[in-house]
Amino acid sequence: MSNLLETTRDSSPLATELAVDVSEREFARLLGYSPGVLPHGKAAVLANAARAWFARQGRPWFHVRLVKIARIQLDAIVLETGDRLCSTLLAGQLKEAEAHALVIMAVSAGVEIDAEAAKLWTDDRPDEAFALDRFASAVAEHLTRSVGIELCAWAKPQGIAVLPHYSPGYPGWNLSDQQNLFQILNSDPRHSLPGEMQVLASGMITPRHSLLGAFGLTHRQDFMKGKIAEHSCGRCTFSPCGYRRVPFQSETTSPASSQTQYGFPEKALRRWATEHLTLDNEPGGSLRAQFHFIGSTCSSGGVPLEFLFDVRLGPKSLEYPVLSASCQPCRNDEGHRAMCAFGASPDRFLSEIESWNELTGCSLSEVLSWAPDINPAACLCMPGNRNHKWKMVMQTVHYALMAGLSPTQGVSQ
């Protein structure tokens, strides 16, 4: 698309050049279905209704700007505009690729779909709201991929390779740079972003289903050959995500992971061990492990929630047998009250998660072979959700002990 770099929200180029055609498979993935499974019955009716509403009322848009790179420092990319993007990881990737420019991108499913989903929640129609919200996510992802495809078509005849897009909030790039990308796009003398897009002080974007990111450009056509993670999922360590297309692809392994088969990427285990886990010695050689879990509800717009997983292990001489395990909302957490299971039966839900004896008596090494039914959604409503979180916790504890890490202290309850 020769005029991609001049395209803004104008409805005509969007309709003819980046038509929104979300596949059933992608929509089903974001609704939480397993690969190869499509909605049926009432769920199919809700999905079709969301798709039909968007076809009538949705106003998605995208905006891109090409900016040359002035220089790449150890921890930052300095653009010809004078703007700086601060990420040691991104700077290293662009330097290795000998990137000469960035295409800064903004995409959005539009403010209209946000407003309609909020109205449905207010009208006590949560199923319809959830389906519409998930379709909005699918639209934003579709636009991101479409922009990348069109950029490649534009770049290839010029002997340019387009690197996979990366966004603030991904591993190694602080969310605070959302504001910088926003300002770079909004200061384009030829165009300005739609007024509906705003970057909040927290780094979050409105409308909700919007994304800011950057594609690197390089004249090295051979650079991507043999490189992993053509899709951003392959570079993301966030294991609780239930919407992955491809597994995380680690390029390095540690002595701990090279001899042990874990169910999660090593980078994720290391991050959880150093940022979310506290280990304390107790009398008699026993050990207390506390894991601070941060997730969100799968309804009500994704309300943040925090839980504390508490595990007591016997001494190392007995191979760290699991003595007890419990879970409870953190002291100041209110998000658990928005979970479906809590709303249906608060006392029952809290009782079910408070005391957990699935692995009591097992050694920590035996825990690695535990293979329950799991559901990686970020809440704890169903047994499969809880099994997934307990697997995370137990494998993180094992990894921390085997790798000799020193977890952070003082996790707040």
N, C-alpha and C positions, 0 to 999 in steps of 0.2 A: 504494500500500500504506500505509494509514493508520498502521499500527503499526511502520513500518520503523525508526523511531528508538528503538524499545524492543526490537528483535530482537537476540538474541545467538546462541550456538551451539546452542540448543535445536533438536533434529533435526526437530521437526514443522514450524515455520515455514520452515525451509530446504527441506524436501521439498515443501511446498505452494506456497511463494511465490517461491523462487529455485531452482527445479529446475535441475540441471546438465545441459545438453543441448548439448554441444560439437559443432559442425557438422563434417562431414567436411572441408570446405574449410579451416577454421581449424586442425584437427589436421594436415592435410597441409602447411600453411604452416609450422608449427612443427617438422615432421619434415624440413623443408628442401626441399620440392617447389616447383617453379615454379607461378605462378598458373594455375589451371585443370587442373593435373595431380594425380591422386589416387594413393595407393599401390596397387600391384598385386602379384600373386604372393606371395612370402614376406613382403614388407613389409606387405601388406594383412592377412595372417594375424597378424603381430605387433601391428599397430595395433588390430585387432579384439580381440585377447587383452588388451591394455592397457585398452581401453574396458570389456570385460567384468569384468576384475578390479576396476576402480574402482567399477562398478555394485554389486558385491558387498561390497567391503571399504572403499571410500573414505568419509571423513567430512570433507567440506569445511565451512567455516564463514565467516561474516562478522560484523562488528561495526561499528556507526556511532554517532557522538555529535554532536549539534548544539551548537555553541559560538558565542556572539555575539562579534563583533569590537568591542573597546573603542576602538582607534584604529589607524591605519595610519601608520607612520613611513617615512622614506626607505628604510631597509634592513630593516624588520622589521614583523611583524603582531603587535600586542599583543591578546590575547584577554581576555574578561571574567574568566577564571580566573586571570589574572596571567601566564600562560605567553606566551612570545615565540617566534615562528617567524622565523628570520633568513634572508631572501632578498630582495635588492633587486629582482630580476625579478618574483617573486610579489607583493611589496608594490606594485609599480607596476601590475601587471595588476589586482589587486583594487581599488586606488585608482581606476583609470580606470573600472572597472565599478561603482564606488560600492557595493561588496559590504558587507553588514551582518553576515554570519555565515559560518562554515565548517561543513561536515559532515566530520568526521574519520572516516576509514574504515580498517579492517583486513580483509583477506580472506586465506584460506589454503586450499590444496588438502588440508591436513591432514598430521599427522605420520605417519599410517599409510602413505601412498604413498611418503614418503621412506624409511621403514624397509624397505619391500618392494623398492624400487629398489636400496638398498644391499645387501640380501641377494642379489639377482640378480647384482650385480657380484662379490660374494664367491664366488658359486657358478659364476663364469666363464660367465655368460649375458649378455654385454654387449648383444646386440641387443634382448633383452627389457627389459633395464634402461633402455636408451636410449628405447625406445618408451614405457615407463611414465613416465619422466622428462619427456618431451615432452608427454604427456597431462596431467601435473600442471601444466605451464606453461599449457596450454590452459584448464584448469579455473580457475586463478587469474585469467587474463585474462577468462574468461567471467563469473566472479563480479563483477569490477570493472565490466564493462559493464552487467551486470544491476542492480547497485546504482545506477549512474547512471541507467538507464532508470526504475527504480522511484522514485528521488528526483524525477525530472522529473514523473512522474505524480502524486506527492504535492505537488509545489510549484506546478504550473500553476494549479490551482483557487484558490490563495492569492495569485495575481499575482506569483509569484516565479520567476525564471529561475535555472537551475543551470549554472554555468560548468564547462568540462571539468576533470576531475580532474588534479591535479599531485602529484608525489611527490618526496621528497628523493632526490638522485642524478640527477634530470633536470637539463638545462642551467640553470644559475642558481640551484640550490638544493642546498646542501651536504648530503652524506649524513649528517652528524652530527645533523641534525634528526630523523632516524628515532627517536632516543631521546626527543625531546620529544613527538612524536606518540604514541609508545607510552605515555608517562607520562600524557598527557591522557586517553587512552582507559582506561587502567588505574585512574585516579583517579575515574572516573565513580561517584558514590555509588549508582546503581541497578544497575550491572553491573560486571563485571570481565572482562578478557580471559582466554581459556583459558590455563592454566598452561604449555602446551606452547610458546607463543610467547615468544621472547626476542630482544632486540636486543643483539648482541655489541658489544664495544668498537670494532670496525672500522666499525660502522654496519650490518653485514649482519644479516639476520633468520633465525631458525630457527622453524619448519620452512623449508626452502629456498624452496618455491614459495608464498611469502606476500608481501603488499604492504601498505604503509602509504601513505596519501595523503589529500588534502583536496579537496573540492568547494567552490567559492565560491558564495554565494547573493546575489542582487541583486534589487531590486524593479524594475530597469530591464529591462523585457521586450524592448526594442529593442536591447539591447547587443550580442547575438550576431549581429545582422544585418550581413552584409558582413565579418564577422571570419573569419580563416583558421583552419585547424587545429582543427576540431571534434574530431578524433582526436589523441591525444597524439603519434602518430608524426609528424604534420605539424609539430610543434614541436621534434622531436629531431634534433640534428645528427650523431648517431652513425652514420656511413655504413657501417662494416663490418658492421652488423647485417644478418643474412640473413632477418629475419622481418618486415620492414616491410609494412604494409598500404597506406600512401600515402607519396609522396615528401615530403621536407622542403620546407616552403613558406616561403621567405625573404621578408621584407617590405622588405628593403633590399638594395642592391647597391653595390659600390664601383667606382671607375673601372676597376680591373683586371678585375673580373668582367663589367662592362657591355659590354666590347669583346671578351671572350674567352668561348668556349663550353667550360665545364668539365663534367666528368662527376660532380662532387660539389658540394654546397651551399657557398656562399661562407663561411658561418659555420664549417663544418667545416674548410675549407681554411685559414681564418685561425687557427683554434684549433690545427690540426696544425702550421702554420708557426711559431707562437709558442711552442708547448709541446713539440713533438717534433722540431724540425728545427734542425740546426746547419750554418752555412755558414762556410767558411774559405777565404781566398785562398791560392793556391799560386804558386810561381815560374812566370814565363812568362805570367801572366794567367789561368791555369786556376783552377778552382773545385772545392772538395770539399764535397759535401753529405752529411750523415749524418742518417738518420731513425730515431728510436727507436720501434719499433712494439710496442704492448702488445696482446695478444690472449688467446685461450684455446683449449684443445682442444675438439673437438666430441664427445668421449667422455670416459670416466673422470670424469664429473661436472663437466667444464669446468675443467681445470687451467690456471692462469695461465701465460702464456709471454711472453718478450720477445726480439725480434730487432733487430739493427742492420743497416739498409740503407745501403750505402756507394756513392755515385755520384761519379764524377769527370767534370767538364765542361771543355771547351776554353774559350778566351777569348770574351768578349762580342763582339769584332769579327768572330768567325766564327759568331755566333748560338748560342753555347754548345753545341757538338756533344758528344754523349755519348761519352766516351773509354772508360769502363769502369763496370761495375755489379756489385756482389756483395752477398751477404746471409749472415749467420751469427747463431747464437744469442748473446745478450749474455753477457758473461763469467760472471756468476753465475746464469744461467738454468738451471733443471733441468726446466722444464715441457715443453721440446721433446722430452724423452725419453718423454713420455706420448702423443705423437702417433702415430697409426696408421702413417704412412709411416716414421717413425723405427723403430718396433717391427718393421716388416716387413723393413727393410734400412737400418740406421743409416748405413753408409758411402755407400751410393748416394744416400740422401736429402740428406746434408750436401754431397755432391759436386754434386748437381743445383742446390741453392740458392746454393752458394758463388760460382759464376761464371755470370753471366746476360748474354747478348749479343743479346737480342731487338731492342734499339734502338741498339746500338753504331753510331756513325757518323751517326745522325740528329741534327738540330738540336733544341733544346728545344721550339721552336714546332711542329716536325713531330710531336713526341711526343703533342700534344693530339689528333691524328687517329688515334692508335693505338686500334684497337677489337678487342681479343682476346676470346675466350670467357672469361667470368669467373664465379666463384662467390664471393659475399661472406661465406662462413663465416669465422669468426675465426681459423682455423688456416691452415697452409701445406702441408697434405698433398698436395693435387692441383695440377696445373698451373693450373687455373682459379682456385684460391685464391691462388696466387702471382701470377698475372696481375693479380688485383684489388689486391693489396698494392702491386705495382710501379706500377700506374696511380695509386694514392693517392700514392705517393712522388713520382713524376715530376710530377704535376699540382700537388702542394704546393710543390715546388721552383720550378716555373714561376710559381705564384701569388706566392710570397714575393719573387721577383726582380722581377716586374712591379709589385707593390704597394709595393715599396721597404720591406718590413718588416725589422725587425732581430730575427732569431730568437734564442732563448736559446742560450747557449754551454755547452759542457761536458757534452754528453750522455754518460752513462757506458756503457761497453761491458761 
